[in-house]
Amino acid sequence: MLSDTLTRGTEMQKTLISYQDVLSIIKRLLMVAEEYNEPFGEPIVMVGGTAMAAHSIRKQSYDVDLYARIFSDDVIHQVEQEFRIQFGSMFKIDVTSTENIWGMIMLRDIHKSEPDTTIQVGDNQYIIQKLSSEDLFLLKLDSDRKKDQDDLPALYEKTNLDLLVKRFNIIVKWHGDRDAVLGYADSFVAAMKKLGNHNPVDVISALNLSKFMIDLLYESWSNSYDE
């Protein structure tokens, strides 16, 4: 698609950021926020490519992607400008306070994300968290972007069917488009078959969905294990 080509072209113009660079940038954000007397409100959670770098799924990322309950746009802007000297004019710090990181699924328990590291700024200590491999997989599964779909195999290698099913059964309740849930579940079954060679009927039987959705999935996938 043209949009994917343009996106890849833009990313090629950016300077890659290592995980250690990410930690330095986050520390600078926290320092400037305290200087502004507008400290970040925890939780502070690495999301997107930044979380993938924290999980060593990617060695580097293009931007810094964070969730924070409270933050200052002025702080983000200042630090972004500072690091553009090092990482180029396309460098971006993307911070959100909404629980739907991208797509239609809200992570209502994002504050429970696993701890990654602790950063000390003066007398204050900040716990930096990261989205789990399961959350990253399931959010990207719901995305139409090719770059997100391309990340699925590497994310799957960091988790397993049981963990993904358990998490799916939690966050599917938070999908913002109820008419799209059946299609999302179908995509999950297809991904488990493709990436782990799991029997679709067995996967469907583990999903916590409405009876009519389960019946439709069974009807769609009942003969797939013979393929």
ABEGO torsion letter per residue (X at the ends): XAAAAAAAAAAAABBBBBAAAAAAAAAAAAAAAAAAGBBBBOBBBBBEAAAAAAAGABABBABBBBBBABBBAAAAAAAAAAAAAAAEAABBBBBBABABABEABBBAAAAABBBABBBBBEABBBBBBBBBAAAAAAAAAABABAAAAAAAAAAAAABBAAAAAAAAAAAAAABABAAAAAAAAAAAAAAAAAAAGBBAAAAAAABBBBAAAAAAAAAAAAAAAAX
